[in-house]
Structures are given as structure tokens and as C-alpha cells.
Amino acid sequence: MPGFHVEVGHSVAFTKTVSESDVYMFAGITGDFSPNHVNKAYMEKSKYGKLMAHGALMVGFMSTASTMAIAHTREASETPVSLGYDRIRFLKPVFLGDTITVTYEFVETNAETKRSTADIKLTNQDGELVTVGQHILKWVPNES
């Protein structure tokens, strides 16, 4: 499609084990010290039994996958800019020590609006779907 540098179906995957330091550093950066993320004794008394990662950290991993998916477009005549994430749902908790895989796949492009949409799925080490969402990119023409 003219003006686009990705094809529907192009996908990338990013895998990472979520560590205690990831969660504590994210809490420090964002100021989100919810006991769900940083109070082990509190969470041991909950139905979950252990600390869980921030949902917003999962969105950060979505951004990592987006960057990977568009990496080959940097020499193109347009610059991809995020317009946002839609339909994000946290289906299951991600616990410290879980290994998540983020799959980012372009599912739609529109030459008129110069936008692309990608589906994003995060699964844990057991293949369980833990988070989903969509990402919209605007492809902005570079100046000559």
C-alpha cells in the first residue's frame, strides 16, 4: 500500500521474565506503590497469594514490541507516531517470575488516514492469555 512501510500480517514477538527489580523500579518511577505490587505480606493474605506486576508495565512491554515492529521503517519517508492503545484488558495477573511473550501483529492499514492498527497479545509461560489490546499508529510524512 503506498505510503505504508508495513504489511498486514507483519508481526514480532518479545519475551521477558518479569523480575522483582522490574516491578520495584517501575513502582519507583511511576509512584504506584499499590500493595498488590510491593507488599508481599499483604498479597500473601489475598486470593492471589503473591505479588503481581503493574498492568501499566504490561503496556510498556506493548510499546517495546511496537518499537521492534516498526524498526525497519526508520529510513522511510514517514515517521510512525503512536496515537494510543485501545481495548486493553488485563485478563489474568502477571506474577513476579512469570515469563511473558508479547505478540504484536499489524491487522489493518489505511492509506487515506495514514494509520495502522495492530493486535497485541501477551501470554505467560503456560500459554495463558494475560493481556490484550490494540495499538494505533499514525504515519507522519517527513519534511523534504
BELQUIPE-V34076 format. One line per field, one symbol per residue. phi: phi as a letter, one per 30 degrees, with the letter a starting at -180 (. if undefined). psi: psi as a letter, one per 40 degrees, with the letter a starting at -180 (. if undefined). burial: # if it has 9 or more other C-alpha atoms within 8 Angstrom, else .. A space follows every 10 residues. Layout:
phi->???
psi->???
burial->???
This chain:
phi->.eicbbcejd bbbbbaddcd dedddddddc idcedecbcd ddddddddia dbdddddddd dddeddeddc edcdcddbcd bdckcchdbc dbdccejdcc ccccbdcabb ddchbbbbcb bcbcdciddc bbabbccccc dddd
psi->hheieiiheh iiihhihhid ddddddddde egfhdddegd ddddeiddei iiihdddddd ddddddddde deedeieihh hheihifhhg diihiheihi hhhhhheiih ddefiihiih hhiaeeehhd iiiihhihhh hii.
burial->...#..##.# ####...##. ..##.###.. ....###### .###.....# ###...##.. ##.###..## ..#....### ....#..#.# ...###.### #######.#. #..####### #####...## ########## ....
